[in-house]
Structures are given as structure tokens and as C-alpha cells.
Amino acid sequence: MPDLAAAIGAARIPEVGVRLWSLGQAGFLLRSADRTVVVDPWLSDWLERQEGRAAARARPAPMAPEELTGVDVVLITHEHPDHLDPGTVPVVAERNPDARWVAPAPITNRLTDLGVPAERVTGALVDQRLEVAGVGVEAVAAAHAFAPDGFGGYAFSTDGTGRHRAVGYLVELGGVRILHAGDTVWWPGYAERLEHLGPDVAILPINGRDAPREARGVVGNLDAREAADLAVAARIPLVVPCHWDGVTGNTEDPAVFVGYAVRTYPSLGIRLPAVGEGVHVVGR
């Protein structure tokens, strides 16, 4: 396997645009000429070691938590441990003592409980723009909770005051607007909201959902076809599929997404970075 930490460290970053690396599952590292943003790093074996809820990785983590350095901002989309990893968070916080952390407002205590200093943590509220360490960040609603009476059996995950516990983020970095959708299904008005935000590239989950997985308590996501359909409906020109390579029994073949998108929407841009490969993206 390529040495991802070495590849990131050696990469030449253009003055314009962002270089993007997949960290597996929904984890991504975004680097501009002057800032590095990480989203949902799941790099430890904490989840695999949990008695009664262990999850087997579909492929090894591409780097160790202690190798993730030089980070300015860490974004956490929600509290599931393949996104907010209790084995990764304290290590990254220690190795990056100046990094700022952003998580949905109702779950910021999950970060402080893991040792991230409270003064370095910002709670995100949906549709409110933040400026964090020179990076523009706006939380976008994500529908990632079971709800028999919801839309297709799903709904938003909120606390008692209506604040969202699961979000995606629009990140403004290096002149590029990058949407990381987090974990979500297609909720009513979602495409219109994304079109208004105008991302240049969208990182979208494609692992889908079905009754057997839901019966095991696995909260689902967009499937491969829905992800392509959503991008086109929202007029997003470029998609990077994610959440297809994480947990055994909850994966997808990215060729399903690529094949469907190429046949149905030949003008839709697609990037599928291999481990160690940095993809350069620019604004429209």
C-alpha cells in the first residue's frame, strides 16, 4: 500500500485550487496552498475492538492517527464512531495542538470528553456560516436517523431544541467550494439547497441502504444512482464518491456509481482517488 502520509507530505500544492486525498470511508484531507482541512478521519482500530459492536474494516486504514499532522481544521459530521473515532480524535488533537475542531453543536461534548480543549471546539448550526482558522465552513442538514414516518423511513437527527446532530459541510478553501455531505439520504428540498450553495465538487456517500442492514441497526445513505442523480439535480459538476470502502457488510462497488453516471450523465465529472493519490480540484 502506498505511504499516504509521505505522499501528502511530499505533494506540491498549486496556488489555485485544492488537492484532495481519501482517508477511507468518509474521511478526507483537503489541502490548499495555505490551509489543511480534515473531515471525519477514521484511522484507529477502536471500533474493531468494541465487544458486541465490533466492525471489520473492508480494507486497512491508510495511515495511523499519529501520522496525521499539519492540520488546521478538523470537521466532524456526526457522532458515529467511523466518523467521530474515539481512537483517532485524541491522537490528532495532541499531534496538532493548534488545530481547530468543528462538530454539530449538540455533540461538541463528545470531542471535549476525548481531550480536545473546549477553546479549540466550535459547534456548528445548520445554515450558519463560520470562519474557522481562515476557512469558510457552513453546516448543511443531513438526514441520518431512522424514522418510520419520515421520508423513506429516515429523518434528521436533532436534539430537544431542534439542533442537528448530523450534518454535512460546505467548505470554502483555495477558491473552491467543496461539499462533504456527511452521511445522508436525499431529503425533500436537498437538491435545491445544494444548488443554492453552489459547490464546485461534492463528496457523496454511495453505500446505500436496505432492509437487512437496517434490521442490524445500520443507518443508510444515498445509493450509487441517487448520488449521481442528486449531483445533476443540484447542478454540481464534479463528484467524489465515498463511504463505499469502510465496514465489511456495508460497502458498495464504486464501479456501480461510475457506470451509472457515465451512461446516464456523460457530462458529470467523476474522481475516484486511489490510496496515496491526490486529486487536484479547482473552482468553476
Wavefront OBJ file of the C-alpha trace (Angstrom):
o trace
v 0.000 0.000 0.000
v 1.372 3.466 -0.807
v 2.612 5.529 2.142
v -0.214 8.045 2.325
v 1.402 10.256 4.951
v 4.555 10.525 2.836
v 2.545 11.229 -0.319
v 0.634 14.033 1.390
v 3.780 15.498 2.870
v 5.630 15.464 -0.462
v 2.781 16.813 -2.593
v 3.188 20.115 -4.381
v 0.092 22.205 -3.799
v -0.816 24.674 -6.579
v -1.513 28.280 -5.675
v -5.047 27.901 -7.053
v -7.348 25.073 -6.100
v -7.304 22.237 -3.593
v -5.676 18.837 -3.517
v -7.908 16.169 -2.029
v -6.957 12.785 -0.571
v -9.284 9.999 0.543
v -8.615 8.626 4.029
v -11.085 5.777 3.550
v -14.804 5.543 4.386
v -15.904 9.213 4.651
v -12.509 10.564 5.680
v -10.840 13.201 3.501
v -7.908 15.559 3.698
v -8.216 18.839 1.788
v -5.136 20.971 1.277
v -4.847 24.399 -0.302
v -1.694 26.482 -0.612
v -2.040 27.677 2.986
v -4.569 25.524 4.848
v -5.231 21.849 5.576
v -8.713 20.603 6.476
v -9.570 17.053 7.529
v -13.086 15.617 7.566
v -14.146 12.520 9.557
v -10.785 10.766 9.969
v -11.358 7.107 10.955
v -7.837 5.793 11.357
v -7.714 3.717 14.559
v -8.871 0.202 15.437
v -11.147 1.424 18.258
v -14.368 0.352 16.522
v -12.925 -3.024 15.578
v -12.098 -3.730 19.233
v -15.541 -2.991 20.684
v -17.157 -6.032 22.229
v -20.652 -6.580 20.893
v -20.391 -3.838 18.263
v -17.113 -4.594 16.542
v -16.857 -3.696 12.874
v -14.436 -5.315 10.474
v -12.744 -2.946 8.048
v -13.160 -3.742 4.392
v -9.565 -2.580 3.908
v -6.862 -1.350 6.291
v -6.702 2.243 7.449
v -4.418 4.098 5.008
v -2.394 5.780 7.739
v -2.046 5.815 11.517
v -3.664 8.605 13.570
v -0.268 9.907 14.707
v 0.777 10.412 11.075
v -1.966 12.982 10.529
v -0.103 16.250 11.142
v -0.036 19.810 9.838
v -3.815 20.115 10.211
v -5.518 23.492 10.652
v -9.185 22.420 10.874
v -10.902 19.112 11.657
v -14.573 18.757 10.710
v -16.752 16.034 12.247
v -20.097 15.374 10.563
v -21.762 13.231 13.252
v -21.118 11.005 16.229
v -20.967 7.506 14.689
v -17.523 6.082 15.534
v -16.478 5.595 11.910
v -16.748 9.416 11.664
v -16.031 10.604 15.208
v -13.446 7.954 16.033
v -12.586 7.808 19.757
v -9.245 6.254 18.866
v -8.279 8.919 16.343
v -9.585 12.154 17.894
v -7.271 12.389 20.950
v -4.189 11.447 18.936
v -4.872 14.007 16.205
v -5.655 16.656 18.830
v -2.325 16.011 20.559
v -0.319 15.914 17.325
v -1.957 19.121 16.052
v -2.102 21.398 19.104
v -3.213 24.464 17.130
v -5.918 22.758 15.070
v -9.496 23.972 15.377
v -12.333 21.444 15.546
v -15.907 21.791 14.296
v -18.755 19.404 15.111
v -22.550 19.698 15.210
v -23.410 21.849 18.213
v -25.242 19.122 20.188
v -22.234 16.754 20.121
v -19.261 19.040 20.834
v -19.015 17.439 24.287
v -18.000 14.211 22.555
v -14.808 15.962 21.437
v -14.058 17.618 24.769
v -14.656 14.307 26.557
v -11.930 12.844 24.325
v -9.481 15.529 25.340
v -9.896 18.251 22.725
v -9.644 21.584 24.612
v -13.004 23.348 24.674
v -11.491 26.590 23.381
v -10.496 24.774 20.168
v -14.009 23.390 19.505
v -16.777 25.202 17.610
v -20.348 23.979 17.487
v -21.914 24.108 14.029
v -25.541 25.012 13.412
v -27.197 24.225 10.091
v -27.199 27.062 7.537
v -24.933 29.309 9.638
v -21.591 30.190 8.064
v -18.448 30.038 10.198
v -14.934 31.314 9.628
v -12.565 28.853 11.284
v -8.792 29.344 11.043
v -9.269 31.189 7.774
v -11.535 28.533 6.284
v -15.183 29.183 5.424
v -17.453 26.431 6.767
v -21.231 26.078 6.587
v -23.134 23.137 8.029
v -25.777 21.549 5.776
v -28.578 19.344 7.072
v -28.059 15.588 6.738
v -30.857 13.034 7.134
v -29.272 10.192 9.073
v -31.773 8.808 11.557
v -34.387 6.093 11.362
v -37.955 7.416 11.294
v -40.806 5.111 10.193
v -42.997 8.132 9.494
v -40.234 10.178 7.859
v -39.204 10.429 4.229
v -38.427 6.899 3.073
v -38.007 5.766 6.654
v -35.459 8.474 7.517
v -35.367 11.894 9.140
v -32.965 14.459 10.543
v -31.218 13.610 13.803
v -31.857 16.509 16.185
v -31.693 17.297 19.872
v -34.545 18.574 22.034
v -34.147 22.112 20.715
v -34.103 21.137 17.039
v -30.351 21.459 16.548
v -28.931 18.939 14.087
v -26.699 16.143 15.392
v -25.684 15.047 11.863
v -24.592 17.453 9.147
v -22.558 17.863 6.009
v -20.267 20.821 5.370
v -19.688 23.285 2.579
v -16.003 24.168 2.816
v -14.566 27.256 1.100
v -10.879 26.615 0.586
v -8.381 27.703 -2.040
v -11.065 29.318 -4.158
v -13.034 26.053 -4.281
v -16.420 25.271 -2.743
v -16.349 21.669 -1.571
v -19.413 19.886 -0.212
v -18.822 16.951 2.096
v -22.346 15.605 2.532
v -21.650 13.520 5.621
v -23.985 10.539 5.952
v -27.396 11.257 4.462
v -30.264 10.189 2.266
v -31.958 12.522 -0.224
v -34.315 14.637 1.823
v -37.083 16.908 0.440
v -35.517 20.151 -0.759
v -31.958 18.816 -0.572
v -31.093 19.288 -4.250
v -32.437 22.830 -4.188
v -30.438 23.657 -1.064
v -27.241 22.323 -2.629
v -27.857 24.187 -5.878
v -28.183 27.402 -3.874
v -24.865 26.718 -2.128
v -23.194 26.120 -5.491
v -20.430 23.607 -4.662
v -17.765 23.005 -7.293
v -17.305 19.428 -6.099
v -19.409 17.151 -3.902
v -18.155 14.262 -1.789
v -21.202 11.995 -1.589
v -21.823 8.625 0.113
v -22.837 5.781 -2.196
v -23.170 2.721 0.053
v -26.983 2.900 0.086
v -29.382 1.156 2.446
v -31.610 -1.917 2.552
v -33.839 -3.837 4.945
v -31.226 -6.401 6.078
v -28.733 -3.710 7.033
v -31.399 -1.555 8.675
v -32.513 -4.586 10.699
v -28.955 -4.709 12.076
v -29.196 -1.038 13.039
v -27.092 0.236 10.132
v -28.361 3.700 9.235
v -28.222 4.055 5.450
v -27.157 6.610 2.905
v -27.590 7.638 -0.699
v -27.019 4.763 -3.052
v -24.798 4.985 -6.121
v -27.562 6.011 -8.520
v -29.096 8.521 -6.108
v -25.723 10.196 -5.601
v -25.323 10.778 -9.341
v -28.954 11.873 -9.707
v -28.578 14.308 -6.796
v -25.422 15.872 -8.204
v -27.097 16.513 -11.540
v -30.303 17.808 -9.927
v -28.212 20.212 -7.825
v -26.057 21.239 -10.823
v -22.836 20.076 -9.175
v -20.223 19.488 -11.887
v -17.896 17.034 -10.096
v -18.483 14.151 -7.668
v -16.102 12.162 -5.488
v -17.911 9.063 -4.164
v -17.233 7.982 -0.589
v -18.433 5.591 2.121
v -18.033 2.598 -0.176
v -14.877 1.029 1.286
v -15.286 1.144 5.060
v -17.070 -1.548 7.038
v -17.476 -5.093 5.778
v -21.166 -5.689 5.054
v -21.836 -2.011 4.412
v -19.866 -1.316 1.245
v -20.515 -0.704 -2.439
v -18.576 -1.299 -5.623
v -17.706 2.213 -6.874
v -17.950 0.829 -10.417
v -21.730 0.844 -9.922
v -21.620 4.600 -9.386
v -19.156 5.233 -12.193
v -21.006 3.020 -14.681
v -24.382 4.553 -13.952
v -23.044 8.112 -14.036
v -21.152 7.622 -17.291
v -24.157 6.034 -19.021
v -26.762 8.446 -17.681
v -24.903 11.725 -17.251
v -21.854 11.729 -19.540
v -21.045 15.348 -18.681
v -20.856 14.704 -14.919
v -17.272 14.833 -13.703
v -16.078 11.938 -11.521
v -12.928 11.479 -9.462
v -12.147 8.260 -7.613
v -8.799 8.766 -5.866
v -6.730 5.703 -5.072
v -4.938 5.439 -1.730
v -1.993 7.829 -1.864
v -3.340 9.714 -4.874
v -4.103 13.409 -4.500
v -6.800 14.790 -6.780
v -6.490 18.449 -7.755
v -9.788 20.342 -7.978
v -10.451 23.954 -8.922
v -13.437 26.290 -8.785
v -15.759 26.907 -11.669
l 1 2 3 4 5 6 7 8 9 10 11 12 13 14 15 16 17 18 19 20 21 22 23 24 25 26 27 28 29 30 31 32 33 34 35 36 37 38 39 40 41 42 43 44 45 46 47 48 49 50 51 52 53 54 55 56 57 58 59 60 61 62 63 64 65 66 67 68 69 70 71 72 73 74 75 76 77 78 79 80 81 82 83 84 85 86 87 88 89 90 91 92 93 94 95 96 97 98 99 100 101 102 103 104 105 106 107 108 109 110 111 112 113 114 115 116 117 118 119 120 121 122 123 124 125 126 127 128 129 130 131 132 133 134 135 136 137 138 139 140 141 142 143 144 145 146 147 148 149 150 151 152 153 154 155 156 157 158 159 160 161 162 163 164 165 166 167 168 169 170 171 172 173 174 175 176 177 178 179 180 181 182 183 184 185 186 187 188 189 190 191 192 193 194 195 196 197 198 199 200 201 202 203 204 205 206 207 208 209 210 211 212 213 214 215 216 217 218 219 220 221 222 223 224 225 226 227 228 229 230 231 232 233 234 235 236 237 238 239 240 241 242 243 244 245 246 247 248 249 250 251 252 253 254 255 256 257 258 259 260 261 262 263 264 265 266 267 268 269 270 271 272 273 274 275 276 277 278 279 280 281 282 283 284
